[in-house]
Structures are given as C-alpha cells and as structure tokens.
C-alpha cells in the first residue's frame, strides 16, 4: 500500500509552490534490493525521541562494514561501537542500562529513523520504523582527560539493536561530500551541555560541511536525512546573553521536492541535529524548536535563500572524541566536495548584502547593452545604458554594480543537472566593479562600463549578446573600495589580471604622483593592458607590469601583436612574478595598500606585508 502525503508534507509543498507532487515514493517495507544495500554503508545516522519527546540524532559508524544488515523480512540489526555516556540517542534508547542486558520497548516499539550512507560513493537510504530491542555493553571507564575534570569523562561501549522497518526510500547523491571512513575507539569527554553554544562548538560548526537531521511527524513516525554543502554552510545566530539559547540556521538547497524532512517540521516543529568533525572525532548534538522559512522569510534571515530552517536550541552536548570512526576527504581533485555545492550564504545579521533580493522581486531599473569590446580571448568591456539613471542616483568611483541576470538565465526546476550542477542554487545576481568614471559616458551620465573575464554561466551568456539586444536588471551600486589619498599619503595598489578595474574607474580622481601600482598579468591578457594605456597613457609613469607566461602559448598573430604593442608602450615590464622584494622596496613610501587579486595571491601578499594596512576587494566570483 502506497503512503499518502501527510498534512505537514502537503502544507510545505503548497507553501513552496509544488503541491502537485503525485505519489509518495516511500516504500512501506524493506524491499530486497534495498536490504542488499544496507551492509555496504559504513555510517548510519539514527534518530529517536527522549523522555521529553525531543528528537535527537546521532551518527554511528565503522571502517569495517557491515554496520547493519537485514536479519529477517523488514527487520534490521545494527552493531556499533558508540559513546556509551553522552550520545543522546544511546541514552534515549537504553536510559543508562549499560550492562549488556537486553532492553525491550513496550508495545509496538520505540519510533526511530535511520539513514544508511556511504559518503565515498554518495549513496544513501532512508529507513524508519520501530526499535524492537537492544543491548548496550559499556567498557571500562576511559582515562579522564585531566585530573581536574574527570567527572565529565565518559566511556565507550558496544550496542546491538534490532528494529522493524516500516518505511524505506532511497535518495539522490547531491550535496554529499566524499569521505573515506576508518575505525577509531571513542574516548568521550563532555565539553559543554549549554544551549548557548561555546566557542569550541561554534568552531566545530564553522568548519563543518555535513550534518544529519532527525525529525518527527507527531508521534507517528520519524525521518533522518543528511544536509551537506560547502564548509560553513551552517550558520549560527549567537545571542549576547549567556542565558539565551543559540539558534542554528541552514539553507535548504534545491532537492527532490519531496520535502519529507520539512513536512515533519511543518507539522511538528522540532528537530535533532548531529554535526560530526570527521577529522578529530569531536561531535555536537543539538535538539530544538524549528521554523521553516519560505521566500521572503528565508531571504530576510539568510542571504540569497528561498528556503531555510532555523532551530533554536533546547538541548545540546559537545563531546570531544565521541565518534567511533574518522573520515578523510577523498583526494579526487576537489577534495571530495560535491559539485552541486553553492557558495556559503551568510545570515543577514552577519553581513548585510545590500542588494540581496527577495525571491520574485524585480530589479528597480534595467540597463541595455549598448557596446561591447573584446580585449583578450577571455576579457571584454561592456557598456550599458540605464533605463532611468535617476532611480538609483549617482554612483561613486570605485563602486560595483549589482546586476540581476535571473530573468535571462533561469531554466526552471531540475532535480539533477550534472552538466551544470551549481546552477541549481544560483540566484544569478552578480557584482562587477564599474570600470568607467561617474558621469563620463552618455548624454546624461546614464552609461557605465564593466570589464569582465569569462568565467561562468553569466559571463558566458553576456559574451554571446549583441549590443541593443540584451537588457539586464540593475539592483544598485555599492561598495567602498575607494582609494584614499588624504593627508597627502602615497597609496600602493596590487592587482592581478582583471583586478585592475578599480584603478580604471578611479584614475581621474587620483594624484598619480602619489600612486604605486603593481600589476600581475598573464601573457595572454596583454590586450587589456594595451587598451588601458591607450585610454590613460598617464598610467605609464606609475605602473609596473609583472608579465608571466611564455610567448610560446600565444596561439595566433593577434595575441603576438598585442604583446608587441604592450612592449612598445614603454611601460615598465618585469618578465617574472611579483616578489616580496618588490613590495618591500615600494613599501618605504606607501602609507596604505589596496589589493584586488585572487584569494591565494591575497594571502601571499598579506604574509609579505605583516602589520601593514591592506584594504582588499574580493576577486573570487
């Protein structure tokens, strides 16, 4: 018999606009094909309720599967080494009885949920049902971490558990970050049980890219599932008062539109989360009350999100070395990161994004592409004309423009999109430094230019457009990356590649006798330098170009002519990489440094200029 969608699932499906979902794919039994998968999973997330009806989640595992297997029709057994002292699911099931005696649960059994998962293969299977019976055999107490804190030391143990399976559904591999699991004996130490998260707990969350969620539908059944993303996708709203509980917030990325976890939260707004540190074995368990945020509710809390969940803690446990396994990132060129992971989205209280849009909200003004100039094989300059320049007001030299490409690039819902995985959660909002001076273009100053490298879907689309045929939403101008020459100080500017654009937009406002500019440029990008020096020949006196790459990589005569044209300008050129000695020599007369490079070069420059004032523009879109 097929499962019907319950009231919570139907409610959330309606809220997000997908209320014609057809049949529920959940199986009411453990089919043989699914039963055969279970022994292959080295990890199993397990959820159940404590004596206060609060859901908790844990993550059991081993480097030597099977961790679990089917032992009868619709019955599985789980055997695992565990933290016998502080694991809240262990406590909820055995209630402190750790002498190896079998504990049986009255009636039909204790409701539970499970997620068998193989991170390395990105394979998972959701299970739910009732715990029939099980035993917990605690080992001798572990050595205390310190003589001053032995009351918080715990002990490992082994569990055996039998459970009947009443629901089963496989899931897709999106947002799973690959790891190889190996075994480890836990030596648990309870670091904190405060609902106002400690700094150690905040650090664990900051570095996490995976968590597991247990939810409940009234008292009928439960669900367990994974939430993965880029490192730092889990955010925390931390109150100032130590007496007030922390709130955890995470974005809900584009998925299979079943909304089984969110359906439970809609009907019964509480959940348990386990966040493991796979490298150290530390683990954070939390439980709390939840709110599902949709549309503008979500984007008002966490930037660029149409769907999110907030959980205010009612219980927490931070345990050092509480896991019976370790996980090592798979070395596959991406360190196991899912190709579907979007960028980290911060809370609006952390970092106010001036032009983060509410879903469905149109940009206040548009701009038409009026001119396009190709400068290098991958870099072009685009000129746009605002439909009404009075709406957004004048922009300042050095600011960026926030452009909304969503109307042009939205392709509708897809469950999977392996040819372009990151597009599933892309809001198509981009910011580009304005590379023209304010009020310098157009009859009324309504035109502006951006100089852009082709690096992704948005810039590829832009490169294909013809002047007069493309109109883009403009959400505003912002940013404060503005060169300050106050008190007659000399400034230093370090750029890499396309990072020269802040200088282009501000050159007319600068006293060039008090500017030192160092530009790292690839030999295939000389066209942008030639164009810059043709427009602003006065920059030759203050600019040093560090030209990298061998001329042999130039593929056509046009690129070779561009290189020769740059050499003929007379600008100072060094045929090598920028070095620490270059900065040391320039630093003698520089007051403040400004930096616009990729993150790796930025870190290197900051290391070369310790203790110096360095303002930088992010250059990693």
C-alpha positions as CSV (number, residue, x, y, z in Angstrom):
1,X,0.0,0.0,0.0
2,X,1.4,3.4,-1.0
3,X,1.9,6.1,1.6
4,X,-0.2,9.2,1.4
5,X,1.5,12.6,1.9
6,X,0.8,13.7,5.5
7,X,-0.6,17.1,6.3
8,X,2.8,18.6,7.0
9,X,4.2,17.5,3.7
10,X,1.3,18.8,1.8
11,X,1.5,22.1,3.7
12,X,5.1,22.7,2.9
13,X,4.7,21.6,-0.7
14,X,1.9,24.1,-1.1
15,X,4.0,26.9,0.6
16,X,6.8,26.4,-1.9
17,X,4.6,26.0,-4.9
18,X,5.0,22.3,-5.8
19,X,1.7,21.0,-4.4
20,X,1.1,18.6,-7.4
21,X,3.7,16.0,-6.4
22,X,1.9,12.8,-7.4
23,X,2.5,9.7,-5.4
24,X,4.7,9.4,-2.4
25,X,7.7,7.2,-3.4
26,X,8.2,5.8,0.2
27,X,8.0,2.0,0.3
28,X,6.0,0.5,3.3
29,X,8.5,-2.4,3.5
30,X,12.2,-3.1,3.1
31,X,12.5,-4.4,-0.5
32,X,15.2,-7.0,-1.2
33,X,17.1,-4.6,-3.4
34,X,17.3,-2.1,-0.6
35,X,18.1,-4.7,2.0
36,X,21.1,-5.7,-0.1
37,X,22.5,-2.2,0.1
38,X,22.4,-1.9,3.9
39,X,25.6,-3.9,4.7
40,X,27.6,-1.6,2.3
41,X,27.0,1.5,4.4
42,X,29.8,2.3,6.9
43,X,27.7,5.1,8.5
44,X,24.2,5.2,9.8
45,X,22.5,8.3,11.2
46,X,19.9,7.4,13.8
47,X,17.1,9.5,15.3
48,X,14.7,8.9,18.1
49,X,12.8,10.7,20.9
50,X,14.0,11.2,24.5
51,X,11.7,11.1,27.6
52,X,10.7,14.7,26.9
53,X,9.6,13.8,23.3
54,X,12.6,15.8,21.9
55,X,14.1,14.4,18.8
56,X,17.9,13.7,18.8
57,X,20.2,12.5,16.0
58,X,23.5,10.6,16.2
59,X,25.9,9.1,13.6
60,X,27.2,5.6,14.2
61,X,29.9,4.1,12.0
62,X,32.8,1.8,11.4
63,X,35.6,1.5,8.9
64,X,34.9,-2.2,8.6
65,X,31.3,-2.7,7.4
66,X,28.7,-4.2,7.8
67,X,27.5,-1.9,10.5
68,X,23.9,-3.1,9.8
69,X,22.2,-5.7,7.8
70,X,18.7,-7.3,7.3
71,X,18.2,-10.3,9.6
72,X,14.5,-11.0,8.7
73,X,11.9,-9.7,6.4
74,X,11.5,-5.9,7.3
75,X,13.9,-6.3,10.3
76,X,17.5,-5.0,10.5
77,X,20.2,-5.4,13.1
78,X,22.8,-2.7,14.0
79,X,26.1,-3.4,15.7
80,X,28.3,-0.5,16.5
81,X,30.9,0.9,18.9
82,X,29.5,4.0,20.5
83,X,29.9,6.7,23.1
84,X,28.1,5.0,25.9
85,X,27.9,8.1,28.2
86,X,27.0,11.2,26.2
87,X,25.4,10.0,22.9
88,X,21.8,11.3,23.4
89,X,20.3,8.6,21.2
90,X,22.1,5.9,23.1
91,X,20.7,7.5,26.3
92,X,17.2,7.7,24.9
93,X,17.1,4.0,23.9
94,X,18.9,2.4,26.9
95,X,18.3,5.0,29.7
96,X,21.6,4.3,31.4
97,X,21.3,0.5,31.3
98,X,24.8,-0.3,30.0
99,X,25.5,-3.8,31.5
100,X,24.7,-5.7,28.3
101,X,21.2,-6.7,29.4
102,X,18.6,-6.7,26.6
103,X,16.2,-3.7,26.8
104,X,12.8,-4.3,25.2
105,X,10.5,-1.5,24.3
106,X,6.8,-1.9,25.2
107,X,4.0,-2.2,22.7
108,X,4.9,-1.8,19.0
109,X,8.3,-0.4,20.0
110,X,10.1,2.9,20.1
111,X,9.9,5.0,16.9
112,X,13.2,5.7,15.2
113,X,14.6,6.8,11.9
114,X,17.9,5.9,10.2
115,X,19.9,6.9,7.2
116,X,22.4,4.4,5.9
117,X,25.1,6.3,4.0
118,X,28.3,5.7,2.1
119,X,30.0,9.1,1.8
120,X,32.7,7.8,-0.5
121,X,30.1,6.5,-3.1
122,X,27.5,9.2,-2.4
123,X,24.9,6.6,-1.7
124,X,22.2,6.7,0.9
125,X,19.0,5.0,2.0
126,X,16.3,6.4,4.4
127,X,14.7,4.0,6.9
128,X,12.0,4.4,9.6
129,X,10.2,2.1,11.9
130,X,10.3,0.9,15.5
131,X,13.1,-0.3,17.8
132,X,12.3,-3.8,19.0
133,X,15.1,-4.5,21.4
134,X,18.8,-3.9,22.0
135,X,21.7,-4.1,24.4
136,X,24.4,-1.7,25.4
137,X,27.6,-3.0,26.9
138,X,29.8,-0.2,28.3
139,X,33.5,-0.7,28.5
140,X,35.7,0.2,31.5
141,X,35.7,3.9,32.1
142,X,38.1,5.7,29.8
143,X,41.0,7.6,31.3
144,X,39.9,11.1,32.3
145,X,41.2,13.9,30.0
146,X,42.6,15.7,33.1
147,X,42.7,15.2,36.8
148,X,40.7,18.3,37.3
149,X,37.8,17.3,35.1
150,X,37.3,13.5,35.5
151,X,33.6,13.9,36.3
152,X,33.0,14.7,32.6
153,X,34.9,11.8,31.1
154,X,32.8,9.0,29.6
155,X,33.2,5.5,28.4
156,X,32.8,3.8,25.0
157,X,30.6,0.8,24.6
158,X,29.0,-1.6,22.1
159,X,25.4,-1.7,21.0
160,X,23.3,-4.3,19.4
161,X,19.9,-3.2,18.1
162,X,17.0,-4.9,16.3
163,X,14.4,-2.7,14.5
164,X,11.4,-3.3,12.3
165,X,11.4,-1.2,9.1
166,X,8.1,0.3,8.1
167,X,9.3,2.9,5.6
168,X,12.1,3.0,3.1
169,X,13.2,5.4,0.4
170,X,16.5,5.9,-1.5
171,X,17.8,9.4,-2.0
172,X,19.9,11.2,-4.6
173,X,23.7,11.9,-4.2
174,X,23.6,15.8,-4.3
175,X,25.4,17.8,-1.6
176,X,27.3,14.7,-0.3
177,X,31.0,15.5,0.3
178,X,33.1,12.3,-0.2
179,X,35.0,10.8,2.7
180,X,36.8,7.5,3.4
181,X,35.7,6.1,6.8
182,X,38.1,4.3,9.1
183,X,37.5,2.9,12.6
184,X,38.5,4.6,15.9
185,X,37.8,3.9,19.5
186,X,35.9,6.8,21.2
187,X,37.3,8.3,24.4
188,X,34.4,10.6,25.1
189,X,34.7,13.8,27.2
190,X,31.7,16.1,27.6
191,X,32.9,19.6,26.9
192,X,29.6,21.5,27.2
193,X,25.9,21.0,27.5
194,X,25.0,24.6,27.3
195,X,22.3,25.7,24.8
196,X,24.3,28.9,24.5
197,X,26.9,27.4,22.3
198,X,30.5,27.6,23.4
199,X,33.3,28.9,21.2
200,X,34.5,25.3,20.7
201,X,31.0,24.4,19.4
202,X,30.9,27.4,17.1
203,X,34.3,26.5,15.7
204,X,33.1,22.9,15.0
205,X,30.1,24.3,13.2
206,X,32.2,26.8,11.2
207,X,34.4,24.0,9.8
208,X,31.6,21.5,9.1
209,X,30.3,20.7,5.7
210,X,27.9,17.9,6.7
211,X,25.2,17.4,9.3
212,X,22.4,15.0,9.9
213,X,18.8,15.9,10.9
214,X,16.2,13.8,12.7
215,X,12.6,15.0,12.6
216,X,9.3,13.6,13.8
217,X,5.7,13.6,12.5
218,X,3.6,14.0,15.6
219,X,4.1,10.6,17.4
220,X,3.6,8.5,14.3
221,X,6.9,8.2,12.6
222,X,10.4,9.9,12.1
223,X,12.8,10.8,9.4
224,X,16.6,11.0,9.2
225,X,18.5,12.7,6.4
226,X,21.7,14.4,5.6
227,X,22.4,18.1,4.9
228,X,25.6,18.9,3.1
229,X,27.2,21.9,1.4
230,X,30.3,24.0,1.4
231,X,32.3,24.3,4.6
232,X,30.5,26.9,6.7
233,X,27.0,26.5,5.2
234,X,25.6,26.0,8.7
235,X,25.2,29.4,10.4
236,X,24.6,30.4,14.0
237,X,22.7,33.4,15.4
238,X,24.5,33.8,18.7
239,X,22.8,36.0,21.3
240,X,24.8,38.3,23.6
241,X,23.3,37.0,26.8
242,X,24.9,33.7,28.0
243,X,21.5,32.8,29.4
244,X,19.8,32.8,26.0
245,X,19.9,29.8,23.6
246,X,21.7,29.9,20.3
247,X,19.9,29.5,17.0
248,X,21.2,27.4,14.1
249,X,20.2,28.3,10.6
250,X,20.8,26.5,7.3
251,X,19.7,27.0,3.7
252,X,17.6,24.3,2.1
253,X,19.1,23.8,-1.4
254,X,17.2,22.6,-4.5
255,X,16.4,19.0,-4.0
256,X,13.9,16.3,-5.0
257,X,10.8,18.3,-4.0
258,X,9.5,15.6,-1.6
259,X,10.1,17.8,1.4
260,X,9.8,14.9,3.9
261,X,12.0,16.4,6.5
262,X,10.4,19.9,6.1
263,X,7.0,18.3,6.1
264,X,7.7,16.9,9.5
265,X,9.0,20.2,10.7
266,X,5.8,21.9,9.3
267,X,3.6,19.5,11.3
268,X,5.8,19.1,14.4
269,X,8.3,22.0,14.6
270,X,11.2,20.4,16.4
271,X,14.4,18.5,15.2
272,X,17.6,17.0,16.4
273,X,20.9,17.6,14.6
274,X,24.3,15.9,14.9
275,X,27.3,17.7,13.4
276,X,30.5,15.5,13.3
277,X,34.1,16.6,13.0
278,X,35.3,13.7,10.9
279,X,39.0,14.6,11.4
280,X,39.1,14.8,15.2
281,X,36.1,12.7,16.3
282,X,34.5,15.6,18.1
283,X,30.7,15.8,17.8
284,X,28.0,18.3,18.5
285,X,24.4,17.1,19.3
286,X,21.6,19.6,19.5
287,X,17.8,19.5,19.7
288,X,15.4,22.4,19.5
289,X,12.3,24.0,18.1
290,X,12.2,24.8,14.4
291,X,10.8,27.2,11.9
292,X,10.6,26.6,8.1
293,X,11.3,29.9,6.3
294,X,10.0,30.3,2.7
295,X,10.5,33.0,0.2
296,X,11.0,36.5,1.7
297,X,11.0,34.9,5.2
298,X,14.1,33.0,4.2
299,X,16.0,35.8,2.4
300,X,15.3,38.1,5.4
301,X,17.3,35.7,7.6
302,X,19.9,34.1,5.3
303,X,21.1,35.8,2.2
304,X,20.2,34.6,-1.3
305,X,17.9,31.8,0.0
306,X,14.4,30.9,-1.0
307,X,14.1,28.2,1.7
308,X,15.8,27.8,5.0
309,X,15.3,26.3,8.5
310,X,16.1,27.9,11.9
311,X,16.4,25.8,15.0
312,X,16.5,27.3,18.5
313,X,18.3,25.1,20.9
314,X,16.5,23.4,23.8
315,X,19.3,20.9,24.4
316,X,23.0,20.5,23.4
317,X,26.0,18.3,24.0
318,X,29.5,19.0,22.7
319,X,31.6,15.8,23.1
320,X,35.3,15.5,22.4
321,X,36.4,12.3,20.7
322,X,32.9,10.8,20.8
323,X,32.9,9.1,17.4
324,X,33.9,5.5,16.7
325,X,35.4,6.4,13.3
326,X,37.3,9.1,11.3
327,X,36.6,10.4,7.9
328,X,39.3,11.5,5.4
329,X,38.4,13.7,2.4
330,X,38.7,11.7,-0.9
331,X,41.6,13.0,-3.0
332,X,39.9,13.4,-6.3
333,X,41.0,16.9,-7.3
334,X,38.1,18.6,-5.5
335,X,38.9,17.1,-2.0
336,X,35.6,15.2,-2.3
337,X,33.5,18.3,-2.4
338,X,30.1,17.9,-4.1
339,X,30.0,19.7,-7.5
340,X,26.5,20.8,-6.5
341,X,27.6,22.8,-3.5
342,X,26.7,26.5,-3.9
343,X,28.6,29.3,-2.1
344,X,28.3,29.9,1.6
345,X,25.3,32.1,2.4
346,X,25.6,34.2,5.5
347,X,23.0,35.5,7.9
348,X,21.7,38.9,7.1
349,X,22.7,39.9,10.6
350,X,26.3,38.8,9.9
351,X,27.0,40.6,6.6
352,X,24.3,42.8,5.2
353,X,24.1,42.2,1.5
354,X,22.8,45.5,0.2
355,X,21.3,44.1,-3.0
356,X,20.3,40.5,-1.9
357,X,16.9,40.1,-3.5
358,X,13.7,38.7,-2.2
359,X,12.6,35.8,-4.4
360,X,10.2,37.1,-7.2
361,X,11.2,40.7,-6.6
362,X,12.1,42.6,-9.8
363,X,15.1,44.9,-10.1
364,X,14.2,48.6,-9.7
365,X,15.7,49.6,-13.1
366,X,17.2,47.9,-16.1
367,X,20.3,48.6,-18.3
368,X,20.6,47.9,-22.0
369,X,23.9,46.6,-23.5
370,X,24.9,49.4,-26.0
371,X,28.6,48.5,-26.8
372,X,30.9,45.5,-26.5
373,X,34.7,45.5,-27.0
374,X,36.7,42.3,-26.9
375,X,40.1,43.0,-25.3
376,X,41.6,39.5,-24.9
377,X,40.4,35.9,-25.7
378,X,38.6,35.9,-22.4
379,X,38.2,39.5,-21.3
380,X,35.6,42.0,-22.7
381,X,34.5,45.5,-21.9
382,X,30.7,46.1,-21.9
383,X,28.9,49.4,-21.9
384,X,25.4,49.7,-20.5
385,X,22.8,52.5,-20.5
386,X,20.4,52.7,-17.5
387,X,16.7,53.0,-18.4
388,X,16.4,55.7,-15.7
389,X,19.6,56.8,-14.1
390,X,17.7,59.0,-11.5
391,X,16.2,56.0,-9.7
392,X,19.5,54.7,-8.3
393,X,21.2,58.0,-8.0
394,X,24.9,58.7,-9.0
395,X,27.5,56.1,-8.2
396,X,30.9,56.8,-6.8
397,X,34.2,56.0,-8.4
398,X,35.4,52.5,-7.2
399,X,31.9,51.1,-6.6
400,X,30.4,48.0,-8.1
401,X,27.2,47.5,-9.9
402,X,24.8,44.6,-8.8
403,X,23.3,43.0,-11.9
404,X,20.4,40.6,-11.9
405,X,20.5,38.0,-14.7
406,X,17.8,35.8,-13.3
407,X,15.2,36.6,-16.0
408,X,17.6,35.6,-18.7
409,X,19.2,32.6,-17.2
410,X,16.5,30.8,-15.1
411,X,15.8,27.4,-16.6
412,X,13.1,26.2,-14.3
413,X,13.2,23.4,-11.8
414,X,15.5,20.4,-12.2
415,X,16.2,17.7,-9.7
416,X,19.7,17.0,-11.0
417,X,21.7,18.9,-13.6
418,X,25.1,17.1,-13.9
419,X,26.1,19.3,-16.9
420,X,25.9,22.4,-14.7
421,X,25.4,21.4,-11.1
422,X,26.0,24.7,-9.4
423,X,23.2,26.4,-11.4
424,X,20.5,24.7,-9.4
425,X,21.1,27.1,-6.5
426,X,22.3,30.1,-8.4
427,X,20.3,33.3,-7.9
428,X,22.1,34.8,-11.0
429,X,22.9,38.0,-9.1
430,X,26.5,39.3,-9.8
431,X,28.5,42.3,-8.8
432,X,31.1,43.8,-11.1
433,X,33.4,46.8,-10.5
434,X,32.4,49.8,-12.6
435,X,35.4,50.5,-14.8
436,X,34.3,53.9,-16.0
437,X,34.3,57.2,-14.2
438,X,30.9,58.5,-12.9
439,X,29.1,60.9,-15.3
440,X,31.7,60.3,-18.0
441,X,29.5,58.4,-20.5
442,X,26.2,59.0,-22.1
443,X,24.3,62.2,-22.7
444,X,23.2,62.5,-19.0
445,X,25.8,60.3,-17.4
446,X,23.5,57.3,-17.6
447,X,26.0,54.9,-19.2
448,X,28.6,52.9,-17.4
449,X,31.2,50.2,-18.3
450,X,32.3,46.9,-16.7
451,X,35.4,45.0,-17.8
452,X,34.8,41.3,-17.2
453,X,36.6,37.9,-17.7
454,X,34.5,35.0,-19.0
455,X,34.5,32.6,-16.0
456,X,31.0,31.1,-15.7
457,X,27.4,30.9,-17.0
458,X,26.6,34.6,-16.5
459,X,29.7,35.9,-18.2
460,X,29.5,33.3,-21.0
461,X,25.9,34.4,-21.6
462,X,27.0,38.1,-21.6
463,X,29.7,37.4,-24.2
464,X,27.2,35.9,-26.6
465,X,24.9,39.0,-26.5
466,X,24.8,41.7,-29.2
467,X,24.5,45.4,-28.4
468,X,20.9,46.6,-28.4
469,X,19.6,43.0,-27.8
470,X,20.2,42.5,-24.1
471,X,18.5,44.2,-21.1
472,X,19.7,43.4,-17.6
473,X,18.1,44.1,-14.2
474,X,20.2,46.5,-12.1
475,X,19.7,46.3,-8.3
476,X,22.0,49.2,-7.4
477,X,25.6,50.4,-6.9
478,X,27.6,49.8,-3.8
479,X,30.9,49.1,-2.2
480,X,33.6,51.2,-0.6
481,X,36.8,50.1,-2.3
482,X,37.8,53.7,-2.8
483,X,41.4,54.9,-2.8
484,X,42.1,57.4,0.0
485,X,45.0,59.8,-0.6
486,X,44.1,62.0,2.4
487,X,46.9,63.7,4.3
488,X,49.0,63.6,1.1
489,X,49.8,60.0,1.5
490,X,51.0,57.7,-1.2
491,X,48.9,54.6,-1.9
492,X,50.0,51.2,-3.2
493,X,47.7,49.1,-5.5
494,X,48.4,45.5,-6.3
495,X,46.2,43.9,-9.0
496,X,46.1,40.5,-10.8
497,X,44.6,40.2,-14.2
498,X,41.1,41.6,-14.3
499,X,41.6,43.0,-10.8
500,X,43.0,46.2,-12.4
501,X,39.4,47.5,-12.8
502,X,39.2,49.6,-9.6
503,X,42.1,51.6,-10.8
504,X,40.5,52.2,-14.2
505,X,37.3,53.6,-12.6
506,X,39.2,55.9,-10.2
507,X,42.2,57.1,-12.3
508,X,40.7,60.5,-13.0
509,X,40.3,61.3,-9.2
510,X,43.9,60.4,-8.2
511,X,47.1,62.3,-7.8
512,X,49.3,59.9,-9.8
513,X,52.5,61.3,-8.3
514,X,51.3,59.5,-5.1
515,X,50.4,56.1,-6.5
516,X,52.4,53.0,-6.8
517,X,50.7,50.3,-9.0
518,X,52.0,46.7,-9.4
519,X,50.1,44.6,-11.8
520,X,50.5,40.8,-12.3
521,X,49.4,39.9,-15.8
522,X,49.4,36.8,-17.9
523,X,51.0,37.0,-21.3
524,X,47.6,36.1,-23.0
525,X,45.9,39.1,-21.3
526,X,48.1,41.8,-22.7
527,X,45.2,43.2,-24.7
528,X,43.6,44.7,-21.6
529,X,46.9,46.5,-20.7
530,X,47.3,47.9,-24.2
531,X,43.7,49.2,-24.1
532,X,44.2,50.7,-20.6
533,X,47.4,52.6,-21.6
534,X,45.7,53.8,-24.8
535,X,42.9,55.3,-22.8
536,X,45.1,56.5,-19.9
537,X,48.7,56.9,-21.1
538,X,49.5,58.8,-17.9
539,X,49.5,55.5,-16.1
540,X,52.8,54.5,-17.7
541,X,54.7,56.6,-15.2
542,X,53.3,54.8,-12.1
543,X,52.6,51.2,-13.3
544,X,54.9,48.2,-13.2
545,X,53.5,45.1,-15.0
546,X,54.8,41.7,-13.9
547,X,54.3,39.7,-17.1
548,X,54.1,35.9,-16.6
549,X,53.9,33.0,-19.1
550,X,55.9,32.0,-22.1
551,X,55.3,33.6,-25.5
552,X,55.0,30.0,-26.9
553,X,51.5,29.8,-25.5
554,X,50.3,32.6,-27.8
555,X,48.0,30.9,-30.3
556,X,47.6,33.4,-33.0
557,X,49.1,36.5,-34.6
558,X,46.6,38.8,-32.9
559,X,47.9,37.8,-29.5
560,X,51.5,38.2,-30.6
561,X,50.8,41.7,-32.0
562,X,49.1,42.6,-28.7
563,X,52.2,41.6,-26.8
564,X,54.4,43.7,-29.0
565,X,52.1,46.6,-28.7
566,X,52.4,46.5,-25.0
567,X,56.2,46.3,-25.2
568,X,56.1,49.4,-27.5
569,X,54.2,51.5,-25.0
570,X,57.3,52.0,-22.8
571,X,55.5,51.0,-19.6
572,X,57.9,49.2,-17.1
573,X,57.6,45.5,-17.6
574,X,59.2,42.7,-15.5
575,X,59.2,39.3,-17.2
576,X,58.7,37.4,-13.9
577,X,56.3,37.0,-10.9
578,X,55.8,39.7,-8.3
579,X,58.1,39.0,-5.3
580,X,58.3,40.1,-1.7
581,X,61.3,42.2,-2.6
582,X,59.2,44.3,-4.9
583,X,56.7,45.1,-2.1
584,X,59.5,45.8,0.4
585,X,61.1,48.3,-1.9
586,X,57.7,50.0,-2.6
587,X,56.6,49.9,1.0
588,X,59.1,52.5,2.1
589,X,56.9,55.3,0.6
590,X,53.4,53.7,0.7
591,X,51.0,54.6,3.5
592,X,48.1,52.3,2.7
593,X,47.9,49.3,0.4
594,X,45.0,48.3,-1.8
595,X,44.7,44.8,-3.2
596,X,42.5,43.2,-5.9
597,X,43.7,39.6,-6.6
598,X,42.5,36.0,-6.3
599,X,42.4,34.7,-2.7
600,X,45.7,32.7,-2.9
601,X,47.7,35.7,-4.1
602,X,46.0,37.9,-1.5
603,X,47.1,35.6,1.3
604,X,50.7,35.6,0.0
605,X,50.8,39.4,-0.2
606,X,49.3,39.8,3.3
607,X,52.1,37.5,4.5
608,X,54.7,39.6,2.7
609,X,53.3,42.8,4.3
610,X,52.8,41.9,8.0
611,X,51.3,44.6,10.1
612,X,50.5,46.9,7.2
613,X,47.1,48.4,6.4
614,X,45.7,46.5,3.5
615,X,42.3,47.0,2.0
616,X,41.2,44.4,-0.4
617,X,38.4,43.7,-2.8
618,X,37.1,40.1,-3.1
619,X,38.0,38.7,-6.5
620,X,36.7,35.2,-6.4
621,X,33.3,35.2,-8.2
